[in-house]
Structure formats: structure tokens, C-alpha cells
């Protein structure tokens, strides 16, 4: 039992990670973002219906990690990625 993370893309200002909970009791995910400061934007997108059933949400964001939790409900696990997380820093345009 565990939550696995698969990095889809990463840069200095944005990281995209897919999250898979392989058991219903897997209720926490810690995503190290590797950015120089605390991200200001975290977007959760359900990839499977089980992600909606499980009610994933952001528990906390700090200078090193984005911490997610989900409810422990029946059929809330799957072998495929359930959730896509986009983590971003604000950017500015200088012109």
C-alpha cells in the first residue's frame, strides 16, 4: 500500500505530477516541488472517477512540499493515475 507519484513535467516555475493511490487506505501524498519558494498555485484535476469519490484536497503547502490527503472510502484506489497536480509559482512579464 502506498501512494505513488509520477512527474509529468517540471521546470523552475511549474511542476506537473500524477498521483496514484493503490489502496483505499492510502490517504496522504507528499509531493516535493523543488522550487525556491512556496508555490502560490496548486490545481487538482481528476483523471479517474475514483479521484472524485475519494475527495482529494490540499492539506498544506510549504517551501519544499505540497501535502495532499484523501478520504478513506471504498473503491477509492486504482492502479492508474487518479489525480493530476499542477504546482506553480507566479510569474511576471517585464516589457
C-alpha positions as CSV (number, residue, x, y, z in Angstrom):
1,X,0.0,0.0,0.0
2,X,1.3,3.4,-1.0
3,X,0.7,6.5,-3.0
4,X,2.9,6.8,-6.0
5,X,3.9,9.9,-7.8
6,X,4.9,10.2,-11.5
7,X,6.4,13.5,-12.7
8,X,4.8,14.6,-16.0
9,X,6.9,17.7,-16.4
10,X,9.0,20.0,-14.3
11,X,10.6,23.5,-14.6
12,X,11.8,26.2,-12.2
13,X,8.3,27.7,-12.0
14,X,5.9,24.7,-12.7
15,X,5.7,21.0,-11.8
16,X,3.0,18.5,-13.0
17,X,2.6,15.3,-11.1
18,X,0.2,12.3,-11.5
19,X,-0.9,10.7,-8.2
20,X,-1.9,7.1,-7.8
21,X,-3.4,5.6,-4.5
22,X,-3.1,1.8,-4.8
23,X,-5.2,1.1,-1.7
24,X,-8.3,2.8,-0.2
25,X,-6.3,3.3,3.0
26,X,-3.6,5.3,1.1
27,X,-4.8,8.7,2.3
28,X,-1.8,11.0,2.0
29,X,0.6,12.1,-0.7
30,X,3.7,14.3,-0.2
31,X,4.9,16.0,-3.4
32,X,8.3,17.6,-3.2
33,X,8.2,20.5,-5.6
34,X,11.9,21.6,-5.7
35,X,11.0,25.3,-6.2
36,X,12.9,28.1,-4.5
37,X,9.9,29.4,-2.6
38,X,6.3,28.4,-1.6
39,X,4.1,27.8,-4.7
40,X,1.1,30.1,-5.0
41,X,-0.9,27.9,-7.2
42,X,-1.9,24.2,-6.9
43,X,-4.5,22.8,-9.2
44,X,-6.0,19.3,-8.8
45,X,-7.6,17.6,-11.8
46,X,-9.4,14.2,-11.5
47,X,-8.1,11.7,-14.1
48,X,-10.5,9.0,-13.0
49,X,-13.9,9.0,-11.2
50,X,-12.2,7.5,-8.1
51,X,-10.4,10.8,-7.6
52,X,-13.8,12.5,-7.2
53,X,-15.2,9.8,-5.0
54,X,-12.1,10.0,-2.7
55,X,-12.3,13.8,-2.4
56,X,-8.6,14.6,-2.7
57,X,-7.6,18.0,-1.3
58,X,-4.6,20.1,-0.5
59,X,-3.7,19.8,3.2
60,X,-0.8,22.2,3.2
61,X,1.8,23.9,1.0
62,X,5.3,24.9,2.2
63,X,8.7,25.8,0.8
64,X,9.5,22.2,0.0
65,X,6.3,20.1,-0.3
66,X,2.7,20.1,-1.3
67,X,0.8,17.8,1.0
68,X,-2.4,16.1,-0.2
69,X,-5.0,14.0,1.6
70,X,-8.0,12.0,0.6
71,X,-10.8,10.3,2.3
72,X,-10.6,6.5,3.0
73,X,-13.7,5.3,1.1
74,X,-14.4,2.0,-0.6
75,X,-13.3,1.9,-4.2
76,X,-11.1,5.0,-3.9
77,X,-8.0,3.2,-5.2
78,X,-6.9,2.3,-8.6
79,X,-3.7,1.1,-10.4
80,X,-3.9,4.0,-12.8
81,X,-3.1,7.6,-12.0
82,X,-6.2,9.2,-10.4
83,X,-5.2,12.8,-9.9
84,X,-3.1,15.3,-11.8
85,X,-1.5,18.1,-9.7
86,X,-0.1,21.3,-11.2
87,X,2.1,23.3,-8.9
88,X,3.2,26.7,-9.9
89,X,4.9,29.9,-8.9
90,X,3.6,33.3,-10.1
91,X,5.4,34.8,-13.0
92,X,5.9,38.3,-14.2
93,X,6.3,39.7,-17.6
94,X,8.8,42.5,-18.0
95,X,8.5,44.6,-21.0
